[in-house]
Amino acid sequence: MKNLLLIISIVFLAACAALQPSYFGDKFPPTTSVDLFYSTHDVRQPYKVIGHLTIPNVMKQDSIKAKLTAYGKTIGADAIVITGNTVNNGNKSASDIVNADALKYEKQ
């Protein structure tokens, strides 16, 4: 029984580590810093939405935020706005999904 729990834990941790956001949108040269917001009202400079991200909500919030911002750097985003989550009520085979927008600041 102990071995089975250990194997399940290892598989779960490996799956979380390999989990990457899904992205639909434009890509730009990579950035070195990505701001994180929970509302577009908090963004204090002009921007445009360059794409949309989703990631299964199966990890701790800090891990999800780290994955979204790291992925944001690779697509050239200047900011990520977490827009909420989609709850899959009653669907045991599907996890909840965290939704986010990728932003590019406009040059001033």
Phi and psi restraints in degrees (value plus and minus 20) as a CYANA .aco file:
   2 LYS   PHI     -81.0   -41.0
   2 LYS   PSI     -61.5   -21.5
   3 ASN   PHI     -84.7   -44.7
   3 ASN   PSI     -58.4   -18.4
   4 LEU   PHI     -84.4   -44.4
   4 LEU   PSI     -63.9   -23.9
   5 LEU   PHI     -83.5   -43.5
   5 LEU   PSI     -59.4   -19.4
   6 LEU   PHI     -83.7   -43.7
   6 LEU   PSI     -64.2   -24.2
   7 ILE   PHI     -84.0   -44.0
   7 ILE   PSI     -64.8   -24.8
   8 ILE   PHI     -82.1   -42.1
   8 ILE   PSI     -62.8   -22.8
   9 SER   PHI     -82.0   -42.0
   9 SER   PSI     -63.5   -23.5
  10 ILE   PHI     -84.3   -44.3
  10 ILE   PSI     -64.2   -24.2
  11 VAL   PHI     -82.9   -42.9
  11 VAL   PSI     -62.6   -22.6
  12 PHE   PHI     -83.6   -43.6
  12 PHE   PSI     -66.1   -26.1
  13 LEU   PHI     -84.3   -44.3
  13 LEU   PSI     -59.5   -19.5
  14 ALA   PHI     -85.2   -45.2
  14 ALA   PSI     -59.7   -19.7
  15 ALA   PHI     -84.7   -44.7
  15 ALA   PSI     -61.4   -21.4
  16 CYS   PHI     -85.3   -45.3
  16 CYS   PSI     -59.5   -19.5
  17 ALA   PHI     -86.4   -46.4
  17 ALA   PSI     -54.5   -14.5
  18 ALA   PHI    -104.9   -64.9
  18 ALA   PSI     -33.0     7.0
  19 LEU   PHI     -84.8   -44.8
  19 LEU   PSI     106.1   146.1
  20 GLN   PHI    -145.1  -105.1
  20 GLN   PSI     131.6   171.6
  21 PRO   PHI     -85.5   -45.5
  21 PRO   PSI     131.1   171.1
  22 SER   PHI    -110.2   -70.2
  22 SER   PSI     122.4   162.4
  23 TYR   PHI    -156.5  -116.5
  23 TYR   PSI     117.7   157.7
  24 PHE   PHI    -151.9  -111.9
  24 PHE   PSI      94.1   134.1
  25 GLY   PHI     141.0   181.0
  25 GLY   PSI    -187.8  -147.8
  26 ASP   PHI    -105.0   -65.0
  26 ASP   PSI     136.9   176.9
  27 LYS   PHI    -144.3  -104.3
  27 LYS   PSI     126.5   166.5
  28 PHE   PHI    -148.4  -108.4
  28 PHE   PSI     153.7   193.7
  29 PRO   PHI     -77.0   -37.0
  29 PRO   PSI     125.2   165.2
  30 PRO   PHI     -76.1   -36.1
  30 PRO   PSI     129.6   169.6
  31 THR   PHI    -130.0   -90.0
  31 THR   PSI     144.7   184.7
  32 THR   PHI    -123.5   -83.5
  32 THR   PSI     -31.6     8.4
  33 SER   PHI    -164.9  -124.9
  33 SER   PSI     117.5   157.5
  34 VAL   PHI    -151.8  -111.8
  34 VAL   PSI     103.6   143.6
  35 ASP   PHI     -98.2   -58.2
  35 ASP   PSI     130.5   170.5
  36 LEU   PHI    -141.6  -101.6
  36 LEU   PSI     108.1   148.1
  37 PHE   PHI    -150.6  -110.6
  37 PHE   PSI     143.4   183.4
  38 TYR   PHI    -133.3   -93.3
  38 TYR   PSI     -23.8    16.2
  39 SER   PHI    -173.6  -133.6
  39 SER   PSI     122.3   162.3
  40 THR   PHI     -87.2   -47.2
  40 THR   PSI     -39.7     0.3
  41 HIS   PHI     -84.2   -44.2
  41 HIS   PSI     -42.3    -2.3
  42 ASP   PHI    -105.9   -65.9
  42 ASP   PSI     -32.6     7.4
  43 VAL   PHI     -97.0   -57.0
  43 VAL   PSI     100.8   140.8
  44 ARG   PHI    -121.3   -81.3
  44 ARG   PSI      -6.8    33.2
  45 GLN   PHI    -159.2  -119.2
  45 GLN   PSI     139.4   179.4
  46 PRO   PHI     -82.0   -42.0
  46 PRO   PSI     123.1   163.1
  47 TYR   PHI    -172.0  -132.0
  47 TYR   PSI     148.7   188.7
  48 LYS   PHI    -153.3  -113.3
  48 LYS   PSI     128.4   168.4
  49 VAL   PHI     -98.9   -58.9
  49 VAL   PSI     104.0   144.0
  50 ILE   PHI    -122.4   -82.4
  50 ILE   PSI     -31.1     8.9
  51 GLY   PHI     155.9   195.9
  51 GLY   PSI     159.8   199.8
  52 HIS   PHI    -147.8  -107.8
  52 HIS   PSI     116.8   156.8
  53 LEU   PHI    -137.3   -97.3
  53 LEU   PSI     128.3   168.3
  54 THR   PHI    -157.6  -117.6
  54 THR   PSI     128.6   168.6
  55 ILE   PHI    -170.3  -130.3
  55 ILE   PSI     117.7   157.7
  56 PRO   PHI     -80.1   -40.1
  56 PRO   PSI     118.5   158.5
  57 ASN   PHI    -108.7   -68.7
  57 ASN   PSI      48.8    88.8
  58 VAL   PHI    -139.1   -99.1
  58 VAL   PSI     -13.1    26.9
  59 MET   PHI    -143.5  -103.5
  59 MET   PSI     155.6   195.6
  60 LYS   PHI     -87.5   -47.5
  60 LYS   PSI     134.8   174.8
  61 GLN   PHI     -76.9   -36.9
  61 GLN   PSI     -61.7   -21.7
  62 ASP   PHI     -81.3   -41.3
  62 ASP   PSI     -57.4   -17.4
  63 SER   PHI     -87.9   -47.9
  63 SER   PSI     -60.9   -20.9
  64 ILE   PHI     -84.4   -44.4
  64 ILE   PSI     -65.1   -25.1
  65 LYS   PHI     -81.7   -41.7
  65 LYS   PSI     -60.9   -20.9
  66 ALA   PHI     -84.2   -44.2
  66 ALA   PSI     -61.5   -21.5
  67 LYS   PHI     -84.9   -44.9
  67 LYS   PSI     -63.0   -23.0
  68 LEU   PHI     -85.4   -45.4
  68 LEU   PSI     -64.1   -24.1
  69 THR   PHI     -89.8   -49.8
  69 THR   PSI     -57.9   -17.9
  70 ALA   PHI     -83.3   -43.3
  70 ALA   PSI     -62.7   -22.7
  71 TYR   PHI     -87.3   -47.3
  71 TYR   PSI     -57.2   -17.2
  72 GLY   PHI     -76.5   -36.5
  72 GLY   PSI     -59.3   -19.3
  73 LYS   PHI     -81.0   -41.0
  73 LYS   PSI     -61.3   -21.3
  74 THR   PHI     -88.7   -48.7
  74 THR   PSI     -46.9    -6.9
  75 ILE   PHI    -116.2   -76.2
  75 ILE   PSI     -19.1    20.9
  76 GLY   PHI      63.7   103.7
  76 GLY   PSI       0.8    40.8
  77 ALA   PHI     -96.0   -56.0
  77 ALA   PSI     129.0   169.0
  78 ASP   PHI    -116.3   -76.3
  78 ASP   PSI     -41.8    -1.8
  79 ALA   PHI    -174.4  -134.4
  79 ALA   PSI     136.0   176.0
  80 ILE   PHI    -143.7  -103.7
  80 ILE   PSI     111.8   151.8
  81 VAL   PHI    -134.0   -94.0
  81 VAL   PSI      94.5   134.5
  82 ILE   PHI     -96.7   -56.7
  82 ILE   PSI      96.5   136.5
  83 THR   PHI    -115.0   -75.0
  83 THR   PSI     -29.5    10.5
  84 GLY   PHI     119.6   159.6
  84 GLY   PSI    -183.4  -143.4
  85 ASN   PHI    -159.6  -119.6
  85 ASN   PSI     136.4   176.4
  86 THR   PHI    -125.1   -85.1
  86 THR   PSI     101.8   141.8
  87 VAL   PHI    -116.8   -76.8
  87 VAL   PSI     107.2   147.2
  88 ASN   PHI    -115.7   -75.7
  88 ASN   PSI      53.8    93.8
  89 ASN   PHI     -81.6   -41.6
  89 ASN   PSI     109.4   149.4
  90 GLY   PHI      59.1    99.1
  90 GLY   PSI     -30.8     9.2
  91 ASN   PHI    -116.6   -76.6
  91 ASN   PSI      75.6   115.6
  92 LYS   PHI     -85.9   -45.9
  92 LYS   PSI     -45.3    -5.3
  93 SER   PHI    -107.0   -67.0
  93 SER   PSI     -26.5    13.5
  94 ALA   PHI    -136.8   -96.8
  94 ALA   PSI     121.4   161.4
  95 SER   PHI    -114.0   -74.0
  95 SER   PSI     144.8   184.8
  96 ASP   PHI     -87.0   -47.0
  96 ASP   PSI     134.3   174.3
  97 ILE   PHI    -141.3  -101.3
  97 ILE   PSI     114.0   154.0
  98 VAL   PHI    -113.2   -73.2
  98 VAL   PSI     110.9   150.9
  99 ASN   PHI    -128.1   -88.1
  99 ASN   PSI     123.6   163.6
 100 ALA   PHI    -170.9  -130.9
 100 ALA   PSI     135.9   175.9
 101 ASP   PHI    -129.6   -89.6
 101 ASP   PSI     122.7   162.7
 102 ALA   PHI    -118.3   -78.3
 102 ALA   PSI     111.7   151.7
 103 LEU   PHI    -136.2   -96.2
 103 LEU   PSI     128.1   168.1
 104 LYS   PHI    -140.7  -100.7
 104 LYS   PSI     103.9   143.9
 105 TYR   PHI     -90.2   -50.2
 105 TYR   PSI     121.0   161.0
 106 GLU   PHI    -100.2   -60.2
 106 GLU   PSI     120.8   160.8
 107 LYS   PHI     -89.8   -49.8
 107 LYS   PSI     117.5   157.5
